[in-house]
Amino acid sequence: MVSRLAGVAAATAITLAAPAWAEGDDILIGIPTAQTSLAGVADHADWLNGVNMAIDDINSHGGVNGRMLRAEVVDIDLLSPEGTVGAIQALNARGVSAIASAFVIIPQPAMDAAAATGVPYMHGNTSLASVQLVEQNPERYRNIFMIDPDETWYGYGFVRYLDRLEASGDWTPANHRIHIVQEQIAYTQVISQAAQRAIADSDGRWELAAVTDIQFPVQDWTPVINALKDEGAGVIFVSHWVAAELAAFAQQFAYDPTPDSLVYLQYGPSQPEFLDLARGAGEGMIWGTVLGTPRTEQGIAFREAYMAQHGENMGEVYPASGWDTIHMLAQVWQTVDPADFDAVGNAIRALRYEGIAGTYTFDRPQQRPLNYPWETDVLADGIPHLIYQVQDNHHTIILPAELAESSYRTPAWAQ
């Protein structure tokens, strides 16, 4: 395992001649982690596991110029601005050299709390609002970086993937109508709006059948499923992210499905509990992520290493993201003083890091990597947008073609 992952961590495994500022105590990395929040706990646990694996790996190779890395973990309430700000401020008070975050749900309070000290803050908010703030306020948010493409590609990119899926011959839509089910938080609304924009840009190839609203927490999916059956759209697009609720949808849909529809559950099935809670009802459903764990040689090696430590119930997104982020920071700190926040920010902007999830670059006004294939047509230059289908109760990559493990299978309700 170590040899197969060595290429990922090579830059951090090399101990250079230590610069004068390298002497000192451990380098502290702040990790705001949802432990008691009503949302995000599973994803944040995955992220923290990936972070700790990376720290152990780097420290086992001598740390960064002889200094060990150490995670400073604080609880964060993702559903309140006060809880979000409090977590970032607590980490600032501990003197961390960087903050690495899986995501927050309310971006600007976290960004403002980090900007108050200028601490490098690397996050996976998957948020158009986050990167727009950076682009519009480059001085204030100069040291804030998003480690993944924004959420618009969940909607816009998926509609474009439908064209590729149909062209492959693996799927023939019952019709070209798309029924969107949307939750009400900003994240899911942006995704829904992006999907609707892609439909409008399709020159009539795709048609918006209907938009059905849901509100977290969803107590009963029956009215939604009845609306889906009434419309009979060829594609059902559920813009929601809570795994337990999507598993409940899958169970109710399996009992009374819309015949011939392709069902896309956006992101939530990536969370480890989905397959267990769905109890087989998710079979044939598809979902996507703009930051995942491709089944490359490095990705497979990482999955094996992760599951050896933490069991087979591994999320598809955040462990590799946590690993990559810590290795990016360590690579920068080898040549830049961790205490010089602006120098670290400049080094991150100049960074090109080929990680497990893809290639990270931040040299653009939004300070986030590119999405493959929608922003770059070179796989090695971006983070791939992955589409999975539940096949034999496993998450199986079906798009993009270069990373696919299998082709699309017609689900039982559409046969």
Phi, psi and omega in degrees: 000315182299317182293325182286333177267355186300324181296328180291321188257010188304319184296327182272347182274352182267124177265112180276170172302123189290128175291169186300326183279359186287336180294141177152190183281185176302151173270122185265133177242121180280129181236092175290120190231122178291115179242328181239001180294159178279357181215150170086000187296317182295314179298317181293326176294318175301313180302311182298322177298316178297320177300311183294324175298318180293316179299316178299318181297312182294315180295328179292342177258019176099006179072209178250107183053040177085353179264134179280149173269146178217132178276131170254110187255129173232149177289146178225134174269105186288346187261003178225140176300321182296318179293324179293311180297318182301321180294315181294318179296323178296322178290320175303319182293336179275358176075036180290151178272346176196158172242128179239124189228134174302306175182160164236158182271332180246094194291313192297319178302321178293317181296319180293322179294323176289319181296335181299330178251347183078009181298136175301129184232112180249122188224159177249046185296341183049049194229119174299322180299321180298310185284334175293323176299317179297315181295324183277339182227065189297329180285311182300316186254031187298332184253024180246127188227136174261132189269003179219162172296164184279172190287347181303330183289339173301323180269303184295314181294323181297317179299322178290327175295329177301321177299317180293321181295318178294318181296333180291340183087357181280344183217129174243110184295144176296326173198174183256035179257140183239125178256119182259130172250121189233134172277172196258355179286162185302319182303308182288331177292318178299319179296314179299315180296323179293321177296318179295324177294320178296322177297315180296329181275001186273007179056038176087357180294320178245150182230139175281114182283312182189163172234123180245127181271144171231163181228126175291135355277142179277115183274328185210124181271359185303312179299325179293314182295324176296320178295321178297317180292324179296322182281321179064036182290150179289339179227131175249123185243109182257106180269085181207160190228001184268116188301316183298321181286325176292327176295321176295320175301314182301319180295315181290323179294318180299327180287326184216072189282163169273113186302137171073002181278142166275131184247122180245119183258023174058266189233326192309326180298347178296336182288137192305329187283348186303308184298321180294316184286328180288335176053046177092346183286345178279354183305126179093345179282152181242159179203171183218166173211142177270003175209111185218203180236088179301153180273049170283176178301316179292321179296318178295317179298320179294316179302317180297317180294318180297311183292332175296328180270322193240003179091170187284348183278069186256131173292153184277347191249299200279333178301312180294324179297316178298316177302309183299317185296316180294322178293326176297314179299315182298321180296317179294318184291345178295332184239356182230136179299120180302336181280346179266087188302317182291324177295322177296316178300317178298321180292324177294320178298331180269359188282143164232114185236120179266097186257191180291318184280346182145198183256125182258128170222151186227017187271056177210161187304329180279349178053054175213160179286168178275152175266131171256132010258011192272338178247338173219141178263013177251111184306320184287357183252003184210185176261119185287138171279112186258136173247128180247154166234141174286114180231124182054039178062028174230150175280120187237126181287127178244343177212148000288164187301325183295337183245005186291139173267336183202169174266168179296137176250136176292123182289161187301323183289347181253008182264000000 
